[in-house]
Amino acid sequence: MSIPVYYTPLHQGHAPAHEFYQGRVLPYPEHPGRIEQLRADLSTTPGLALVTLQYFLFCGSPFACTIT
């Protein structure tokens, strides 16, 4: 059985310019390309299965559907 890892292309849209950290405004350290690199790395990791939001909504729970 694999562990589902949820992915949507909407992750690329999360790219704020700044974040609050310890009461200060700092440049946001992440960038949209990072999620694509993570997706690529996770897609080749044994025991993980990339699934979409539609999959999650269909199953209703991360563990309702079996991924083999």
C-alpha positions as a LaTeX table, in Angstrom:
\begin{tabular}{lrrr}
\hline
Residue & $x$ (\AA) & $y$ (\AA) & $z$ (\AA) \\
\hline
Met1 & 0.00 & 0.00 & 0.00 \\
Ser2 & 1.28 & 3.48 & $-0.86$ \\
Ile3 & 0.97 & 6.72 & 1.07 \\
Pro4 & $-1.06$ & 9.29 & $-0.90$ \\
Val5 & 0.65 & 12.62 & $-1.55$ \\
Tyr6 & $-1.85$ & 15.23 & $-2.70$ \\
Tyr7 & $-0.82$ & 17.49 & $-5.54$ \\
Thr8 & $-2.60$ & 20.11 & $-7.58$ \\
Pro9 & $-1.20$ & 22.58 & $-10.14$ \\
Leu10 & $-2.76$ & 25.27 & $-7.93$ \\
His11 & 0.29 & 24.86 & $-5.68$ \\
Gln12 & 2.20 & 26.88 & $-8.27$ \\
Gly13 & $-0.06$ & 29.85 & $-7.59$ \\
His14 & 1.05 & 30.10 & $-3.97$ \\
Ala15 & 3.88 & 32.56 & $-4.34$ \\
Pro16 & 3.58 & 35.42 & $-1.86$ \\
Ala17 & 6.23 & 38.10 & $-1.98$ \\
His18 & 6.69 & 38.26 & 1.80 \\
Glu19 & 6.03 & 36.36 & 5.01 \\
Phe20 & 5.86 & 37.30 & 8.68 \\
Tyr21 & 8.53 & 35.64 & 10.81 \\
Gln22 & 9.12 & 36.52 & 14.46 \\
Gly23 & 7.29 & 39.81 & 14.02 \\
Arg24 & 9.26 & 40.84 & 10.93 \\
Val25 & 8.35 & 40.97 & 7.27 \\
Leu26 & 10.81 & 38.91 & 5.23 \\
Pro27 & 11.05 & 37.90 & 1.58 \\
Tyr28 & 9.19 & 34.64 & 1.04 \\
Pro29 & 11.79 & 31.87 & 0.65 \\
Glu30 & 9.72 & 29.54 & $-1.54$ \\
His31 & 9.07 & 29.85 & $-5.27$ \\
Pro32 & 6.59 & 28.16 & $-7.63$ \\
Gly33 & 9.30 & 26.02 & $-9.25$ \\
Arg34 & 10.04 & 24.30 & $-5.94$ \\
Ile35 & 6.71 & 22.45 & $-5.88$ \\
Glu36 & 7.46 & 21.08 & $-9.34$ \\
Gln37 & 10.86 & 19.85 & $-8.19$ \\
Leu38 & 9.26 & 18.24 & $-5.13$ \\
Arg39 & 6.59 & 16.64 & $-7.32$ \\
Ala40 & 9.23 & 15.24 & $-9.65$ \\
Asp41 & 11.27 & 13.87 & $-6.74$ \\
Leu42 & 8.25 & 12.36 & $-4.99$ \\
Ser43 & 6.93 & 10.75 & $-8.16$ \\
Thr44 & 9.95 & 8.43 & $-8.16$ \\
Thr45 & 9.90 & 7.68 & $-4.42$ \\
Pro46 & 8.82 & 4.10 & $-3.66$ \\
Gly47 & 5.81 & 3.86 & $-1.36$ \\
Leu48 & 4.34 & 7.24 & $-2.30$ \\
Ala49 & 1.57 & 7.89 & $-4.82$ \\
Leu50 & 0.81 & 11.35 & $-6.20$ \\
Val51 & $-2.93$ & 11.89 & $-6.27$ \\
Thr52 & $-5.11$ & 14.83 & $-7.23$ \\
Leu53 & $-7.75$ & 16.74 & $-5.34$ \\
Gln54 & $-10.36$ & 14.90 & $-7.43$ \\
Tyr55 & $-9.04$ & 11.60 & $-6.10$ \\
Phe56 & $-9.33$ & 12.85 & $-2.53$ \\
Leu57 & $-12.88$ & 14.12 & $-3.09$ \\
Phe58 & $-13.87$ & 10.82 & $-4.72$ \\
Cys59 & $-12.50$ & 8.75 & $-1.83$ \\
Gly60 & $-13.63$ & 11.13 & 0.92 \\
Ser61 & $-10.63$ & 10.20 & 3.06 \\
Pro62 & $-6.92$ & 9.71 & 2.50 \\
Phe63 & $-7.27$ & 6.05 & 3.47 \\
Ala64 & $-10.67$ & 5.20 & 1.93 \\
Cys65 & $-9.18$ & 4.18 & $-1.42$ \\
Thr66 & $-6.40$ & 1.65 & $-1.67$ \\
Ile67 & $-3.41$ & 2.64 & $-3.77$ \\
Thr68 & $-1.26$ & $-0.21$ & $-4.98$ \\
\hline
\end{tabular}
